[in-house]
Structure formats: C-alpha cells, structure tokens
Amino acid sequence: MVRVNCRAGECLIRDATAFFTVRGNAFRGKVTFRASSFPAGSSTVVRVTVPKRVYRLLKKCKSGSVNVSVLATSSNGTRNRNTLRNGLRR
C-alpha cells in the first residue's frame, strides 16, 4: 500500500505499476487506485495485490522485494514519477 499526497492543485494518478522479485525472478503485481482526481491537501491510496505464485514462492524463500512506481499529475502542470521499494517476508 502506498499513500500519495497532493500538495498543489487537483491531482490525478495516471499510472501505477508493481514488480515483485523473489529468488531472482520478477513478477508483475496487480495495482488498484482511485481513477478520479483528488483535491490539494488530501491523499489517496494505491494498493498492490500479491500474486499467488509470489505468495507460494515466499513460503519456500525467506524474503523478496516489491517495487511500486506511481505517476501523478496535477492541474498546475507538474508531473511526478516516484518509485518505492519495500521488502517482503514470509
């Protein structure tokens, strides 16, 4: 789960992707977010679902990681793409 804050103008999340890495293999994850814009000073949540295959591999392996990349634009013209890396445990 990633929280996106809007500082100026109305913001809109354009794109979000997630990649899981377990035992040297990369897997795409399902990402869900609110498609409508949200006002300045508020925030919205981007959720990532762990695929079954990754979940099964984590039972055999101690750890892995997930990279979530979010592209957000605001009404005043700014565009930000930020990437968050987080560890996974059994």
PyMOL CGO cylinders between C-alpha atoms (Angstrom):
from pymol import cmd
from pymol.cgo import CYLINDER

trace = [
    CYLINDER, 0.00, 0.00, 0.00, 1.33, 3.44, -0.98, 0.3, 1, 1, 1, 1, 1, 1,
    CYLINDER, 1.33, 3.44, -0.98, -0.18, 6.78, 0.07, 0.3, 1, 1, 1, 1, 1, 1,
    CYLINDER, -0.18, 6.78, 0.07, 0.03, 9.63, -2.46, 0.3, 1, 1, 1, 1, 1, 1,
    CYLINDER, 0.03, 9.63, -2.46, -0.31, 13.22, -1.17, 0.3, 1, 1, 1, 1, 1, 1,
    CYLINDER, -0.31, 13.22, -1.17, -1.38, 16.17, -3.32, 0.3, 1, 1, 1, 1, 1, 1,
    CYLINDER, -1.38, 16.17, -3.32, 0.30, 19.49, -2.50, 0.3, 1, 1, 1, 1, 1, 1,
    CYLINDER, 0.30, 19.49, -2.50, -0.96, 21.96, -5.13, 0.3, 1, 1, 1, 1, 1, 1,
    CYLINDER, -0.96, 21.96, -5.13, -3.94, 21.92, -7.48, 0.3, 1, 1, 1, 1, 1, 1,
    CYLINDER, -3.94, 21.92, -7.48, -6.08, 18.87, -8.20, 0.3, 1, 1, 1, 1, 1, 1,
    CYLINDER, -6.08, 18.87, -8.20, -4.05, 15.69, -8.61, 0.3, 1, 1, 1, 1, 1, 1,
    CYLINDER, -4.05, 15.69, -8.61, -4.68, 12.59, -10.67, 0.3, 1, 1, 1, 1, 1, 1,
    CYLINDER, -4.68, 12.59, -10.67, -2.84, 9.28, -10.64, 0.3, 1, 1, 1, 1, 1, 1,
    CYLINDER, -2.84, 9.28, -10.64, -2.07, 8.41, -14.28, 0.3, 1, 1, 1, 1, 1, 1,
    CYLINDER, -2.07, 8.41, -14.28, -0.21, 5.14, -13.93, 0.3, 1, 1, 1, 1, 1, 1,
    CYLINDER, -0.21, 5.14, -13.93, 0.98, 2.70, -11.27, 0.3, 1, 1, 1, 1, 1, 1,
    CYLINDER, 0.98, 2.70, -11.27, 2.98, -0.50, -11.71, 0.3, 1, 1, 1, 1, 1, 1,
    CYLINDER, 2.98, -0.50, -11.71, 4.32, -3.11, -9.30, 0.3, 1, 1, 1, 1, 1, 1,
    CYLINDER, 4.32, -3.11, -9.30, 7.08, -5.68, -9.74, 0.3, 1, 1, 1, 1, 1, 1,
    CYLINDER, 7.08, -5.68, -9.74, 7.80, -8.41, -7.21, 0.3, 1, 1, 1, 1, 1, 1,
    CYLINDER, 7.80, -8.41, -7.21, 11.25, -10.04, -7.03, 0.3, 1, 1, 1, 1, 1, 1,
    CYLINDER, 11.25, -10.04, -7.03, 11.58, -13.43, -5.31, 0.3, 1, 1, 1, 1, 1, 1,
    CYLINDER, 11.58, -13.43, -5.31, 14.51, -15.84, -5.72, 0.3, 1, 1, 1, 1, 1, 1,
    CYLINDER, 14.51, -15.84, -5.72, 15.86, -13.77, -8.64, 0.3, 1, 1, 1, 1, 1, 1,
    CYLINDER, 15.86, -13.77, -8.64, 12.60, -13.91, -10.64, 0.3, 1, 1, 1, 1, 1, 1,
    CYLINDER, 12.60, -13.91, -10.64, 10.45, -10.85, -11.39, 0.3, 1, 1, 1, 1, 1, 1,
    CYLINDER, 10.45, -10.85, -11.39, 6.63, -10.92, -11.39, 0.3, 1, 1, 1, 1, 1, 1,
    CYLINDER, 6.63, -10.92, -11.39, 4.06, -8.27, -12.18, 0.3, 1, 1, 1, 1, 1, 1,
    CYLINDER, 4.06, -8.27, -12.18, 1.56, -7.36, -9.47, 0.3, 1, 1, 1, 1, 1, 1,
    CYLINDER, 1.56, -7.36, -9.47, -1.99, -6.06, -9.74, 0.3, 1, 1, 1, 1, 1, 1,
    CYLINDER, -1.99, -6.06, -9.74, -2.30, -2.38, -8.78, 0.3, 1, 1, 1, 1, 1, 1,
    CYLINDER, -2.30, -2.38, -8.78, -5.58, -0.64, -7.89, 0.3, 1, 1, 1, 1, 1, 1,
    CYLINDER, -5.58, -0.64, -7.89, -6.13, 3.08, -7.31, 0.3, 1, 1, 1, 1, 1, 1,
    CYLINDER, -6.13, 3.08, -7.31, -8.88, 5.70, -7.49, 0.3, 1, 1, 1, 1, 1, 1,
    CYLINDER, -8.88, 5.70, -7.49, -9.27, 6.88, -11.08, 0.3, 1, 1, 1, 1, 1, 1,
    CYLINDER, -9.27, 6.88, -11.08, -10.87, 10.22, -10.18, 0.3, 1, 1, 1, 1, 1, 1,
    CYLINDER, -10.87, 10.22, -10.18, -8.87, 13.32, -9.21, 0.3, 1, 1, 1, 1, 1, 1,
    CYLINDER, -8.87, 13.32, -9.21, -8.43, 14.42, -5.61, 0.3, 1, 1, 1, 1, 1, 1,
    CYLINDER, -8.43, 14.42, -5.61, -8.03, 17.97, -4.23, 0.3, 1, 1, 1, 1, 1, 1,
    CYLINDER, -8.03, 17.97, -4.23, -4.93, 19.66, -2.85, 0.3, 1, 1, 1, 1, 1, 1,
    CYLINDER, -4.93, 19.66, -2.85, -4.12, 18.85, 0.76, 0.3, 1, 1, 1, 1, 1, 1,
    CYLINDER, -4.12, 18.85, 0.76, -5.67, 15.38, 0.59, 0.3, 1, 1, 1, 1, 1, 1,
    CYLINDER, -5.67, 15.38, 0.59, -4.29, 11.97, -0.25, 0.3, 1, 1, 1, 1, 1, 1,
    CYLINDER, -4.29, 11.97, -0.25, -5.28, 8.70, -1.87, 0.3, 1, 1, 1, 1, 1, 1,
    CYLINDER, -5.28, 8.70, -1.87, -4.08, 5.11, -1.54, 0.3, 1, 1, 1, 1, 1, 1,
    CYLINDER, -4.08, 5.11, -1.54, -2.52, 2.87, -4.19, 0.3, 1, 1, 1, 1, 1, 1,
    CYLINDER, -2.52, 2.87, -4.19, -2.97, -0.82, -3.32, 0.3, 1, 1, 1, 1, 1, 1,
    CYLINDER, -2.97, -0.82, -3.32, -0.86, -3.73, -4.58, 0.3, 1, 1, 1, 1, 1, 1,
    CYLINDER, -0.86, -3.73, -4.58, -2.06, -7.34, -4.62, 0.3, 1, 1, 1, 1, 1, 1,
    CYLINDER, -2.06, -7.34, -4.62, 0.48, -10.12, -4.12, 0.3, 1, 1, 1, 1, 1, 1,
    CYLINDER, 0.48, -10.12, -4.12, 0.09, -12.76, -6.87, 0.3, 1, 1, 1, 1, 1, 1,
    CYLINDER, 0.09, -12.76, -6.87, -0.47, -16.38, -5.82, 0.3, 1, 1, 1, 1, 1, 1,
    CYLINDER, -0.47, -16.38, -5.82, 2.76, -17.51, -7.42, 0.3, 1, 1, 1, 1, 1, 1,
    CYLINDER, 2.76, -17.51, -7.42, 4.78, -14.96, -5.43, 0.3, 1, 1, 1, 1, 1, 1,
    CYLINDER, 4.78, -14.96, -5.43, 2.98, -15.93, -2.24, 0.3, 1, 1, 1, 1, 1, 1,
    CYLINDER, 2.98, -15.93, -2.24, 3.85, -19.61, -2.80, 0.3, 1, 1, 1, 1, 1, 1,
    CYLINDER, 3.85, -19.61, -2.80, 7.49, -18.80, -3.54, 0.3, 1, 1, 1, 1, 1, 1,
    CYLINDER, 7.49, -18.80, -3.54, 7.75, -16.75, -0.33, 0.3, 1, 1, 1, 1, 1, 1,
    CYLINDER, 7.75, -16.75, -0.33, 6.84, -19.88, 1.66, 0.3, 1, 1, 1, 1, 1, 1,
    CYLINDER, 6.84, -19.88, 1.66, 9.99, -21.59, 0.31, 0.3, 1, 1, 1, 1, 1, 1,
    CYLINDER, 9.99, -21.59, 0.31, 12.22, -18.50, 0.45, 0.3, 1, 1, 1, 1, 1, 1,
    CYLINDER, 12.22, -18.50, 0.45, 12.97, -16.16, 3.33, 0.3, 1, 1, 1, 1, 1, 1,
    CYLINDER, 12.97, -16.16, 3.33, 12.42, -12.83, 1.60, 0.3, 1, 1, 1, 1, 1, 1,
    CYLINDER, 12.42, -12.83, 1.60, 11.84, -10.83, -1.56, 0.3, 1, 1, 1, 1, 1, 1,
    CYLINDER, 11.84, -10.83, -1.56, 11.05, -7.27, -2.58, 0.3, 1, 1, 1, 1, 1, 1,
    CYLINDER, 11.05, -7.27, -2.58, 8.41, -5.21, -4.33, 0.3, 1, 1, 1, 1, 1, 1,
    CYLINDER, 8.41, -5.21, -4.33, 8.97, -2.07, -6.43, 0.3, 1, 1, 1, 1, 1, 1,
    CYLINDER, 8.97, -2.07, -6.43, 5.97, 0.22, -6.87, 0.3, 1, 1, 1, 1, 1, 1,
    CYLINDER, 5.97, 0.22, -6.87, 6.14, 3.07, -9.39, 0.3, 1, 1, 1, 1, 1, 1,
    CYLINDER, 6.14, 3.07, -9.39, 3.44, 5.79, -9.36, 0.3, 1, 1, 1, 1, 1, 1,
    CYLINDER, 3.44, 5.79, -9.36, 2.96, 8.58, -11.92, 0.3, 1, 1, 1, 1, 1, 1,
    CYLINDER, 2.96, 8.58, -11.92, 0.85, 11.51, -10.68, 0.3, 1, 1, 1, 1, 1, 1,
    CYLINDER, 0.85, 11.51, -10.68, -0.04, 14.78, -12.40, 0.3, 1, 1, 1, 1, 1, 1,
    CYLINDER, -0.04, 14.78, -12.40, -1.57, 17.96, -11.01, 0.3, 1, 1, 1, 1, 1, 1,
    CYLINDER, -1.57, 17.96, -11.01, -3.76, 20.62, -12.56, 0.3, 1, 1, 1, 1, 1, 1,
    CYLINDER, -3.76, 20.62, -12.56, -0.92, 23.19, -12.41, 0.3, 1, 1, 1, 1, 1, 1,
    CYLINDER, -0.92, 23.19, -12.41, 1.15, 21.07, -14.84, 0.3, 1, 1, 1, 1, 1, 1,
    CYLINDER, 1.15, 21.07, -14.84, 3.61, 19.22, -12.61, 0.3, 1, 1, 1, 1, 1, 1,
    CYLINDER, 3.61, 19.22, -12.61, 4.25, 15.51, -13.18, 0.3, 1, 1, 1, 1, 1, 1,
    CYLINDER, 4.25, 15.51, -13.18, 5.95, 13.25, -10.65, 0.3, 1, 1, 1, 1, 1, 1,
    CYLINDER, 5.95, 13.25, -10.65, 7.03, 9.63, -11.01, 0.3, 1, 1, 1, 1, 1, 1,
    CYLINDER, 7.03, 9.63, -11.01, 8.23, 8.13, -7.74, 0.3, 1, 1, 1, 1, 1, 1,
    CYLINDER, 8.23, 8.13, -7.74, 9.37, 4.59, -7.05, 0.3, 1, 1, 1, 1, 1, 1,
    CYLINDER, 9.37, 4.59, -7.05, 9.13, 2.86, -3.69, 0.3, 1, 1, 1, 1, 1, 1,
    CYLINDER, 9.13, 2.86, -3.69, 11.00, -0.34, -2.85, 0.3, 1, 1, 1, 1, 1, 1,
    CYLINDER, 11.00, -0.34, -2.85, 9.81, -2.43, 0.07, 0.3, 1, 1, 1, 1, 1, 1,
    CYLINDER, 9.81, -2.43, 0.07, 10.93, -5.79, 1.44, 0.3, 1, 1, 1, 1, 1, 1,
    CYLINDER, 10.93, -5.79, 1.44, 8.74, -8.89, 1.69, 0.3, 1, 1, 1, 1, 1, 1,
    CYLINDER, 8.74, -8.89, 1.69, 8.94, -11.56, 4.37, 0.3, 1, 1, 1, 1, 1, 1,
    CYLINDER, 8.94, -11.56, 4.37, 7.31, -14.95, 4.74, 0.3, 1, 1, 1, 1, 1, 1,
]
cmd.load_cgo(trace, "trace")
